[in-house]
Amino acid sequence: MRAIAGYLAVSALAMTASAQNYLGFSTGSTKIDGSAKVQADYEAEFTAAQNLIGAPGVFNAARLYTNIQGGSNTDPIEAFAAAIATNTSLLLGIWCSGTTTIQPELTALQAGLTKYGSKLAKLVIGISIGSEDLYRNSVTGVKNKAGVGADPDVIVGFINDYRTAFKSSLLKDVPVGHVDTWNVFPNATNKGVIDAVDWIGLDEYPYYQSGQGNTIDNAANLFKTAFDAAKAAVGDKPLWVTETGWPYTGMTWDQAVPSVANAKAYWDSVGCAMLFNKVPTFWYDLEDDNAGNNESFAITDSLSTKARFNLTCPPPGVVSSSSSAASSTSSATKGSSGTKTSSVSKATGTGTSTSAAATSTTTTNAGAVLNLSIGTIVGVVAFACLL
């Protein structure tokens, strides 16, 4: 065990949280074999999350990337029914990249509300209009071939479309946000998006921050630095941590080594010390659900409630030290700003959606949520996923 330096500033992070601090996982809409998840799959996932042995709280929230059930055009995602059955809070997502309209998403969400009414509405804690769209269209995102994104004016337009469509619905008081990487928010051209939402969700992966001393021992420093930069940019808007984690297997990125020991060290130094029960947090992830990812981040196998490492948080001020944080390097292409560079998306939404390589004018059908794998959306790594 080793003492954590004074870089945590937990109280500052806690100040950005909303009244209730949710614990959950980000979850894609497909299984590892690429098939669409159905209600039973989501129920098993949500139940396992709520019963994790040694967890620092109950993980009874889930972040979705789409409202559309895979294999359909506008049918509501079956995660809705699963959430009702397991009393799981939902951070809903509307996929915005690679499309000129979010009407299919809005239709699916309305269909869900019509079918489930207040049983669904009372579980919705927020809705994100887009996920890493600004990053993918940024200079860094284009350089890293992160896939099709959306410009800020497009995202603002989609935010307005959602607000107009649901202003008199059961979701009229649900806070609206946008999820992206930390480094897009300091860019003044994206200020319109910040102004248009109620909260900001940040995706941050120190693991991918090659060229910045991305050893496991420096991960917490990198995470907080990214968070502070994003916080300075978004001002008084609450920050939600919508994705973060460390892989247990995969490629070595510069000085970042995937291993179970390092995944545990990251859980302790970032999750336990900075996030859990302090800011709304959606870890990435509970189970592997995308075979296209170069790295595996899942904390459990086969939805076992016994995770691959001890989930119990260490006493305040200490964190387990990893003995496997080797400094070997990889020749793979890496994003200098800590962005993910695989070509498949972790955030999956199934159906006839466009792929990360599709043109940005393609309409998102049936939950068309591009399968941008955690490896796919590069450069976001340094995203302050903190809330």
C-alpha positions in Angstrom: 0.0 0.0 0.0 1.2 3.5 -0.6 0.0 6.9 0.5 -1.8 9.1 -2.1 -0.3 12.5 -2.6 -2.4 15.6 -2.2 -3.7 15.5 -5.8 -7.1 14.0 -4.9 -9.0 17.1 -3.9 -12.0 15.0 -3.2 -14.0 17.8 -1.7 -13.7 19.8 -5.0 -15.0 16.9 -7.0 -17.9 16.3 -4.6 -19.0 19.9 -5.0 -19.7 19.2 -8.7 -22.1 16.3 -8.0 -25.9 16.5 -8.0 -27.9 15.9 -4.9 -27.8 12.1 -5.4 -24.6 10.3 -6.3 -25.3 7.4 -8.6 -23.2 4.3 -9.0 -23.5 2.3 -12.2 -21.9 1.0 -15.4 -22.0 2.1 -19.0 -23.5 -0.7 -21.0 -23.7 -1.3 -24.7 -26.7 -2.8 -26.6 -24.9 -5.9 -27.9 -23.4 -9.0 -26.5 -19.8 -10.0 -27.1 -20.9 -12.0 -30.2 -22.5 -8.9 -31.7 -26.1 -10.0 -31.2 -28.6 -7.6 -29.7 -29.2 -7.8 -25.9 -32.8 -8.6 -24.9 -34.6 -8.0 -21.7 -33.3 -11.1 -20.0 -29.7 -10.1 -20.8 -30.2 -6.6 -19.3 -31.9 -8.1 -16.3 -29.0 -10.5 -15.6 -26.6 -7.6 -16.0 -28.5 -5.2 -13.8 -29.0 -7.8 -11.1 -25.3 -8.8 -11.1 -24.3 -5.1 -10.8 -26.5 -4.7 -7.7 -25.1 -7.7 -6.0 -21.3 -7.3 -6.5 -19.4 -8.7 -3.6 -17.4 -6.1 -1.7 -18.6 -3.2 -3.8 -18.3 0.3 -2.2 -22.0 0.8 -2.6 -24.9 -0.6 -4.7 -24.4 -0.2 -8.4 -28.0 0.2 -9.3 -27.7 2.6 -12.2 -27.0 2.1 -15.9 -25.9 4.3 -18.7 -27.3 3.5 -22.1 -26.1 4.8 -25.5 -29.4 4.5 -27.4 -33.2 4.1 -26.9 -33.6 1.8 -29.9 -33.7 -1.9 -29.6 -31.2 -3.7 -31.9 -32.6 -5.1 -35.0 -35.5 -2.6 -35.2 -36.0 0.9 -36.4 -37.9 2.6 -33.6 -38.8 0.0 -31.1 -37.9 0.9 -27.5 -34.8 -0.8 -26.1 -35.6 -3.8 -23.9 -33.3 -2.3 -21.2 -36.4 -0.2 -20.2 -38.3 -3.3 -19.1 -35.3 -4.8 -17.4 -34.7 -1.6 -15.5 -38.3 -1.6 -14.3 -38.0 -5.3 -13.2 -34.8 -4.6 -11.3 -35.4 -1.1 -10.1 -32.4 0.2 -11.9 -31.9 4.0 -12.5 -31.2 4.9 -16.1 -29.0 7.5 -17.7 -30.5 7.5 -21.2 -28.6 8.2 -24.3 -29.5 9.5 -27.8 -27.0 8.6 -30.5 -26.1 11.7 -32.6 -23.1 10.9 -34.7 -23.5 9.9 -38.3 -27.0 11.1 -38.7 -29.0 14.1 -39.8 -31.9 13.4 -37.5 -32.5 11.9 -34.0 -36.2 11.3 -34.8 -35.9 7.5 -34.6 -34.4 7.9 -31.1 -37.2 10.2 -30.1 -39.8 7.9 -31.5 -38.4 4.9 -29.6 -38.2 6.8 -26.3 -41.8 8.1 -26.7 -42.9 4.5 -27.5 -41.2 3.4 -24.3 -43.0 6.1 -22.2 -46.3 5.2 -23.8 -45.8 1.5 -23.0 -44.4 1.8 -19.5 -45.5 5.3 -18.3 -44.4 6.4 -14.9 -42.8 3.1 -14.2 -40.1 4.0 -16.6 -40.1 7.8 -16.2 -39.4 7.6 -12.4 -36.2 5.6 -13.1 -34.7 8.1 -15.6 -32.1 10.3 -13.9 -30.8 12.1 -17.0 -30.6 11.9 -20.7 -27.5 12.5 -22.8 -27.8 14.0 -26.2 -24.8 12.5 -27.9 -21.6 10.7 -26.8 -18.1 11.9 -27.8 -19.4 13.5 -31.0 -17.4 16.7 -30.6 -14.2 14.7 -30.0 -14.7 12.6 -33.1 -15.0 15.7 -35.2 -12.1 17.5 -33.5 -8.6 17.8 -35.0 -7.4 15.1 -32.7 -10.3 12.8 -33.4 -9.9 13.1 -37.1 -6.2 12.5 -36.8 -6.8 9.4 -34.7 -9.5 8.1 -37.1 -12.1 8.1 -34.3 -15.0 7.9 -36.7 -17.9 10.1 -37.7 -18.9 12.7 -35.2 -21.0 15.8 -35.2 -20.3 19.5 -35.0 -21.5 21.7 -32.0 -24.3 23.4 -33.9 -25.7 20.0 -34.9 -25.6 18.8 -31.3 -27.3 22.0 -30.1 -30.0 21.4 -32.7 -30.5 17.9 -31.5 -30.7 19.1 -27.9 -33.4 21.6 -28.9 -35.2 18.8 -30.9 -35.3 16.7 -27.7 -36.5 19.5 -25.5 -39.3 20.4 -27.8 -40.5 16.9 -28.2 -40.6 16.1 -24.5 -41.3 19.4 -22.9 -44.8 18.3 -21.8 -43.9 14.6 -21.3 -43.2 12.6 -18.1 -39.6 13.4 -18.7 -40.0 17.2 -18.8 -38.0 17.7 -15.6 -35.2 15.2 -16.3 -31.9 17.0 -16.7 -30.4 17.1 -20.2 -26.7 16.7 -20.8 -24.0 15.8 -23.3 -21.1 13.3 -23.0 -17.7 14.0 -24.4 -14.0 14.1 -23.8 -12.4 16.6 -21.5 -10.3 18.3 -24.2 -13.3 19.4 -26.3 -14.8 21.6 -23.6 -12.0 24.2 -23.3 -12.4 24.8 -27.0 -14.5 27.9 -27.4 -16.2 26.6 -30.5 -18.0 24.1 -28.3 -19.4 26.5 -25.8 -22.8 26.4 -27.4 -23.2 22.8 -26.3 -22.2 23.6 -22.7 -24.7 26.5 -22.6 -27.5 24.3 -24.0 -27.4 21.5 -21.4 -28.0 21.1 -17.6 -25.0 18.8 -17.0 -21.8 17.5 -18.7 -20.7 13.9 -18.8 -17.0 13.2 -19.2 -15.2 10.1 -20.5 -11.7 9.9 -19.2 -9.1 7.1 -19.7 -5.6 7.8 -18.4 -4.6 4.4 -19.9 -4.7 5.9 -23.4 -2.7 9.1 -22.6 0.5 8.1 -24.3 3.3 10.5 -24.1 2.1 11.8 -20.8 3.6 9.4 -18.3 0.6 7.1 -18.4 1.9 4.5 -15.9 -0.7 3.1 -13.4 1.1 5.0 -10.6 0.4 8.3 -12.4 -3.1 7.5 -13.5 -4.9 9.3 -10.7 -2.8 12.4 -11.4 -3.7 12.4 -15.1 -7.4 11.8 -14.3 -7.6 14.7 -12.0 -5.7 17.0 -14.3 -8.2 16.2 -17.1 -11.1 16.7 -14.7 -9.8 20.1 -13.5 -9.4 21.3 -17.1 -12.9 20.3 -18.0 -14.4 21.8 -14.8 -12.7 25.1 -15.5 -14.3 25.1 -19.0 -17.9 24.1 -18.0 -18.1 26.4 -14.9 -21.1 25.7 -12.7 -22.5 22.9 -14.8 -22.4 19.6 -12.9 -19.9 17.0 -14.1 -21.0 13.4 -14.3 -18.3 10.7 -14.8 -19.8 8.7 -17.6 -16.9 6.4 -18.5 -13.6 5.4 -17.0 -11.7 2.3 -16.2 -8.5 0.4 -16.8 -8.2 -2.8 -18.9 -7.2 -6.1 -17.5 -6.0 -7.4 -20.8 -5.1 -6.0 -24.2 -2.4 -3.8 -25.8 0.3 -1.8 -23.9 -0.2 1.9 -24.6 3.1 3.6 -24.2 3.7 3.1 -20.4 0.2 1.9 -19.6 0.0 -1.9 -19.0 -3.2 -3.8 -18.9 -3.5 -6.3 -16.0 -5.8 -7.3 -13.3 -3.5 -5.8 -10.7 -3.5 -2.5 -12.5 -7.3 -2.5 -13.0 -7.6 -3.0 -9.2 -5.1 -0.2 -8.5 -7.1 2.2 -10.8 -10.3 1.2 -9.1 -8.8 2.1 -5.8 -6.9 5.3 -6.7 -9.6 6.8 -9.0 -12.9 5.1 -8.3 -12.6 4.7 -4.5 -10.5 7.8 -3.8 -12.2 10.3 -6.2 -15.5 9.1 -7.4 -17.6 6.4 -5.7 -20.3 8.0 -3.5 -18.9 11.4 -4.3 -20.0 12.1 -7.9 -22.4 10.2 -10.2 -20.2 7.6 -11.8 -20.7 5.1 -14.6 -17.7 2.7 -14.7 -16.6 1.0 -17.9 -17.6 -1.7 -17.7 -19.3 -4.7 -15.9 -18.9 -7.3 -18.7 -17.2 -7.3 -22.1 -19.8 -6.7 -24.8 -17.8 -5.9 -28.0 -15.5 -8.3 -29.6 -13.9 -5.5 -31.6 -12.3 -3.9 -28.6 -8.5 -4.3 -28.4 -8.7 -4.1 -24.7 -11.0 -5.7 -22.1 -12.2 -3.6 -19.3 -14.9 -5.8 -17.7 -14.6 -6.2 -13.9 -16.4 -9.6 -14.0 -16.7 -12.7 -16.1 -20.1 -14.3 -17.0 -21.8 -11.7 -14.8 -20.4 -13.3 -11.7 -21.0 -11.2 -8.6 -17.4 -12.0 -7.6 -15.3 -9.6 -9.6 -11.9 -10.5 -11.0 -10.3 -8.3 -8.3 -11.3 -7.2 -4.8 -13.8 -4.4 -5.1 -13.5 -3.4 -1.4 -12.0 0.1 -1.2 -8.8 0.6 0.9 -8.8 2.9 3.9 -8.8 6.6 3.1 -5.4 7.9 2.0 -4.0 4.6 0.8 -4.3 2.6 -2.4 -3.0 -0.8 -3.5 0.2 -0.6 -5.5 0.5 -2.7 -8.6 3.5 -4.9 -9.0 2.8 -5.4 -12.7 2.9 -1.9 -14.0 5.7 -2.7 -16.5 7.0 0.1 -18.6 7.2 -1.7 -21.9 5.9 0.1 -24.9 3.8 -0.7 -27.9 4.2 0.2 -31.5 0.5 0.7 -32.0 -0.8 4.1 -33.0 -1.8 6.1 -29.9 -3.5 9.4 -29.4 -1.2 11.9 -27.7 -4.1 13.4 -25.8 -5.0 10.1 -24.3 -7.6 9.1 -26.9 -8.9 5.7 -27.8 -7.8 4.6 -31.2 -9.5 1.3 -32.0 -12.0 1.2 -34.9 -14.9 -0.4 -33.1 -17.0 1.3 -30.5 -17.6 0.2 -27.0 -20.7 2.2 -27.0 -22.9 -0.1 -29.0 -26.3 0.4 -30.1 -27.6 -2.2 -32.5 -29.8 -2.2 -35.5 -29.1 -0.7 -38.8 -27.1 2.1 -37.5 -24.1 3.5 -39.2 -20.6 2.4 -38.4 -17.8 4.6 -37.2 -16.5 4.7 -40.7 -19.8 5.7 -42.2 -20.6 9.1 -43.6 -22.0 11.7 -41.2 -25.1 12.2 -43.3 -26.4 8.7 -42.6 -29.6 8.5 -40.7 -29.5 6.6 -37.4 -32.0 3.8 -37.7 -33.2 1.4 -35.0 -30.9 2.5 -32.3 -28.2 3.2 -34.7 -25.5 3.8 -32.2 -22.2 3.2 -34.0 -20.2 0.5 -32.4 -17.4 2.8 -31.4 -15.3 0.5 -29.2 -13.5 1.7 -26.2 -10.6 1.4 -28.5 -12.4 3.3 -31.2 -13.0 6.7 -29.9 -9.5 7.8 -29.6 -8.1 10.8 -27.8 -10.9 10.8 -25.3 -8.8 9.2 -22.9 -7.8 12.2 -21.1 -11.5 12.9 -20.8 -12.3 14.0 -17.4 -14.9 11.5 -16.8 -15.4 12.8 -13.4 -18.5 14.4 -12.6 
